[in-house]
């Protein structure tokens, strides 16, 4: 087809609402396609429905732009669209730039690419907790590597942090389980390849594949679960947990004990089991008094059921939208980040995130009294995430959301790289 999603996006102008017919007319002028080409119809799909291929392509690109948060329907007006509230493009930090986005007494959020920051840091790190860009066939607004280069991308990004990882420190990666071989219901094996590469290239040991079960995850994959019916709807994402020294690992499940069930409380109160039994050919034995000793709580299983929704996230999104900023399309739940930080680190240790997004890792570290340092290369996300820290002790932001500027005095090392009045 003679036009792309960028062409469709360019047809929309700030502050303007245009109908689909106006869109087709503009695309006709932009790409030089004759009027007749927009009227001819062809049979498509199994139903052999007759439609115009150009208008169909334009609407397909509309949905792509909508999913990326770049355009939106005008409420109450059928077939009328506009640029999404806020900016249609994201502002990426220039190569080599690393400026303070905001800070608290416990942490530091930097606007810049991780490759410009962490090679220069020699602070001992106890945990790297991050949700890197997923290797999606249709990239999100913030971009990301393709599947073929994903392993190299992650290993290269993590290498400077692994060098500063304390003996017994951990790396926890929230990655996607929903990547498929192109045109096939078979799942990609990129996670297995990444796991082996982290072991072989960075000398990390796999501690576990923690399952994050998300009950609010939307149904999918649409093609293979809802249409061809060859797959089940996805309901979880893995968190790959590595360490550089398994025996010295800081993890301690006593920091994340959960309340006993009512049944367990009754069992403890009565002094434990009153029966004897063997299970699994004698592998498990039940004796009188088993499970009767009082304990501080129940050891969590490695399947964590945590939904996305929270009032804190709703507020953060509202603040960003009111400032005209785009909202990040993927956010790790705060409860998940807090659990992992408490489990894998001790109070006061340093937690790092090289793909901060809306900086859930930093917020979780702040709330659990760990020091933190994060990097985010998109100015809009770095600015918007600051609203989540406004009540933190020592909070100071370098972004003026009203003026849309980075306004703090830059680091002398980077002043020649970026004008102080950079807008976003």
C-alpha angles and dihedrals in degrees: 000000000000097000139048138207088271089058091052091047091050090057090067118078128199113273093010130117117204133182124229091255089055089049092054091049092052093047089050090057094041098051100028098238116156124248093248091060089063092054103044114101131208134186114256137178131011090299090056090226113181115235141142110268094211096053089043090054091048092053090047089055089047090060091048091053090045092053089052091053094244101117134021140192117259106244113249095010117101115223094000120125139179140180110285118262107276126017126346093208133047124232112231121197113252117250111283095015119127118165133166110263094181140322144202133194088271104036153028128216114198128199104219145078116293090232089063096047116035098050085064096048121092098175112127110251123210098186139014106201115177146144102217122202109285119240092247123171088221104044122221121240093271092055128223142189125289122247095260092060098032099100093050091046095053095042092049093048094048098044097085091049094047089056089059096041112123116239102273093022121138141225117206118189122189102206135170124264092189103084118119137191106265111273093000138095088226114112121240117251093214091119091058091048091049092049093052092046093052089052095046101037103033100027093237124154122222109237099176148327100238112202116225104199109200113197091187095054110127117248117270177266083340096197097049102029104033102027112028091022092216096123138046121243111271118247108168147042126208126239108207109212119199135170135189093222117026096189093050095042114143092221114125121173090201087077091061103037114152128218117274117252118251089252092054091048090054090047091053092046092055093048099259134285119351096199139071124226143154124221133184095021091306097316090118121038127190116204133178108280095026113149092009099113113103112244135180093249149314121299108241120241120236091253110085119192107204128151127216098234121100136146090235091061091046090054093047091052092048093051091050093048092049088054090051093250125140116245121237112257096217126044128174110226112257091227091057093050092047092050093051094046093050092045097046104035143043122236112277096024121124121260120192135195121186095187099043101166102171090355101245088155091057092047092049090050091049092052093047094047098250124135114246144192125187140174130209123175097199112083095206092057093043090051096043096048091059090077088069090064101045093112094046118113112264095009115173126167129201095200125090101208093187094054093032093231142128097235109169119103106270124238108270089237091062104032091100091052100054133028113240091234095057110155127213 
